[in-house]
Amino acid sequence: MPLVRIDALHADKDRLEAIGRAVHEAMVDAIGIPADDVFQVLTSHDGVRSMIRYDSGYLGVPRDDGIVFISITFRSGRTTEQKVALYKRIAELAEQHAGVEPRNVLVNLVENQSADWSAGNGVAQYLG
């Protein structure tokens, strides 16, 4: 049950949905999550009341206000190869579905354990 948070500047509903769809398809393709396992928080920042700040050249990657932050929290266990494939697939599909330039796709993965999740009712379902 990955939890995905996506933050973008000046993104309308269609753009946010397209980015969310791209990230979900990439997770299905690259790390094998079930197709119906969708939990996403999609946020557009207007630059006035809510902002995104970023280094426009960090690690030699030129960025602009088309930047999209994607944070995925999931249980640990994926290999480095799966993670690298996921980054690549997210960038490809974000460009294809939403026109996001790959240079503007910043992805952060957060791993945790089964005990760190409750899918509702105050129960730790992954513990048995």
HELIX and SHEET records of a PDB file:
HELIX    1   1 LYS A   13  ILE A   31  1                                  19    
HELIX    2   2 TYR A   58  GLY A   60  5                                   3    
HELIX    3   3 THR A   80  ALA A   98  1                                  19    
HELIX    4   4 PRO A  102  ASN A  104  5                                   3    
HELIX    5   5 SER A  114  ASP A  116  5                                   3    
HELIX    6   6 GLN A  125  LEU A  127  5                                   3    
SHEET    1   A 4 GLN A  40  HIS A  45  0                                        
SHEET    2   A 4 LEU A   3  LEU A   9  1                                        
SHEET    3   A 4 VAL A  68  ARG A  75 -1                                        
SHEET    4   A 4 VAL A 105  ASN A 112  1                                        
END                                                                             
